[in-house]
Amino acid sequence: MKTFNSILFATDFSESSDYAFTYAHALAKKFNARLLIVHVINEPVDLRGFYVPHISFEKLEEEIEEGAQKMMEKFCRTNIRDYDNYETFIVPGIPYDEIIKKGVEHGVDLILLGTHGRTGLDHVLFGSTAEKVVRKSPIPVMTVRIKE
């Protein structure tokens, strides 16, 4: 049987991610694997070249990162009370790209993430981070779709 020494779990803090985490958590516990939990902040549009007097771009970035950090802390408090072999990361960038980079950088054995299961126009408009990770990752990927 394949063993997993490290697992990267990517979250967007959605219900779908919360559901997928139950799988990541169970696998990490079963194999006593290091669990890396990653949240990627989509890089906001840079408005510095425009006249927008009420927005400080640097302040906006700080507030977004602080909010993401609070969400990560709440996620961990809620979901990982009985496991301490984990590390969290909040990184800016393009989600699928940063998920893969973090997995390669840490030499993980598996990337696990939830999928929203969008179809039709929603899929065309919003794309799928999970699909892009599956297609582009050199690391095995497990996707978990939330039950309807």
Residue pairs with C-beta under 8 A, 6 or more apart in sequence:
2 109
3 31
3 109
4 27
4 28
4 31
4 33
4 109
4 110
5 31
5 33
5 34
5 109
6 33
6 34
6 35
6 36
6 106
6 107
6 108
6 109
6 110
7 24
7 27
7 28
7 33
7 34
7 35
7 36
7 108
7 109
7 110
7 111
7 112
8 36
8 38
8 99
8 102
8 103
8 106
8 108
8 110
8 111
8 112
8 139
9 20
9 21
9 24
9 35
9 36
9 37
9 38
9 111
9 112
9 113
10 17
10 38
10 39
10 40
10 95
10 99
10 111
10 112
10 113
10 129
10 133
11 17
11 18
11 20
11 21
11 37
11 38
11 39
11 75
11 113
11 114
12 39
12 40
12 95
12 114
12 129
13 39
13 71
13 75
14 114
14 116
15 146
16 114
16 115
16 116
16 117
16 145
16 146
17 113
17 114
18 75
18 79
18 114
19 114
19 144
19 146
19 147
20 112
20 113
20 114
20 115
20 143
20 144
20 146
21 79
21 114
23 112
23 142
23 144
24 35
24 112
25 35
25 79
25 80
25 83
27 33
27 110
27 112
28 34
28 35
28 83
28 85
28 86
29 82
29 83
32 85
33 85
33 109
34 85
34 86
34 87
35 80
35 83
35 85
35 86
35 87
36 86
36 87
36 88
36 89
36 102
36 103
36 106
36 108
37 72
37 75
37 76
37 86
37 87
37 88
37 89
38 88
38 89
38 90
38 91
38 98
38 99
38 102
39 68
39 71
39 72
39 88
39 89
39 90
39 91
40 90
40 91
40 92
40 93
40 94
40 95
40 98
40 99
41 64
41 65
41 68
41 90
41 91
41 92
41 93
42 92
42 93
42 94
42 95
43 92
43 93
43 94
44 57
44 60
44 61
44 64
46 57
47 55
47 57
48 57
61 92
65 90
65 92
68 90
69 90
72 88
72 90
76 86
76 88
80 86
89 102
91 98
91 102
92 98
95 129
96 129
96 132
96 133
96 136
99 111
99 113
99 129
99 133
99 137
100 111
100 133
100 136
100 137
100 138
100 139
103 111
103 137
103 139
104 138
104 139
108 139
109 139
109 140
110 139
110 140
110 141
110 142
111 133
111 137
111 139
111 140
111 141
111 142
112 141
112 142
112 143
112 144
113 129
113 130
113 133
113 141
113 142
113 143
113 144
114 130
114 143
114 144
114 145
114 146
115 128
115 130
115 131
115 143
115 144
115 145
116 128
116 130
116 145
116 146
117 145
117 146
118 126
118 128
130 141
130 143
133 141
134 141
134 143
